[in-house]
Amino acid sequence: MKRTIRGKVYDTKNSELCYFSDISSDFGAACVYMTESIWKTKDGDFFLCFDCEPKWHLFDAETRRSLKKKCKSITPITEYDVDLWLEEQDNIYM
């Protein structure tokens, strides 16, 4: 997944995976899969990647449009935010 945000490129193909979590089970049968991952770019910037594939037939047209915008997202975060996020996940950054 690749996004340009405020002039910076965030690309999972050219970044180091720091943390990966399959969170599909947290959402029951509504999704085929749902993952969250934290990545570090070659420049040392961090970003949170959210990726999901809902079971589209379970949702009305308006909800589908809303979900499509949210199902593949990249959010830049600071190293401090990475530590806080991982603490909430009960994991340790490596």
N, C-alpha and C positions, 0 to 999 in steps of 0.2 A: 504494500500500500504506500502511496506517495502523495504528499500534499505540500503546497507552498503556502506558508503562513507568515504574513508581515515580511516578505522578502526572503525568508529562510526555507530551505527545502528539508522536509522530514520524509525519509524514505526507509522503509524496513529492509529493503534489499541491500542498502549501503550502510546499515547501522548495526550495532551490537545489541543482541537481545540480552536484557538484564533480568527480566522476570516474565513468566508466562503463567496464566491461570485459566483453566477451563471452568467457566462459571455457569454452564448450561443447566446443571442440576438445580441451581438456585431459582430458576424460572420455570420449573416444571416442564410441561409438554408444549409450551408456547413457541419454543425455538428448537431448530435442528441442532444448532451449536451457538455458543456465545463465549467469547474469549476476551480477556484483557491482558495487555502486555506492556512492559516498559522497555524502551529502547534508548540507546545512547548513540548520538551521531559521532562522526569522526572529529567534529569540532568540539565535542564534549557537551553538547546540548541534549537534554532528556525530553522524551515525549511519551505520552500514554496513548496506546492504540486500542480502540474498542472495535470488535468485529463480531457480527452476528448474522445469522440466517434464520429469520422467523418462519414459522409455518404459516405462510401468507394466507392460506384459505381460512384461517381462524379469525382474521381481522377484516373489518369493513374497509371500504375504499379510502376514506379519510385517514384512518389509522395507518393504512399501508403507506400512503404518501408521507406521513409524518415519520414512520419508521425508516423508510428508505434514506432519509436525510441523516438519521442517527446511527444506522447499522454499521457504517464504516467510517469511523472518525479518528482523527489524530488531534491531540491536545498537547501543546508544549507545556512542560512543567520544570520547575527548578529542582536542583539536587535536594534541597530542604524538603520540598513537596514529595519527592521520591521517598525519602526517609519516613515522612509522616504516613504516606500511603502504604508503604510496606509494613509499618508498625500496625496499622489498622488491619492489614491482611495477616498479621502474625507471622511475618516472614522477615528474613534478614537480607539486606542488599549485599551482593557479593562483588 
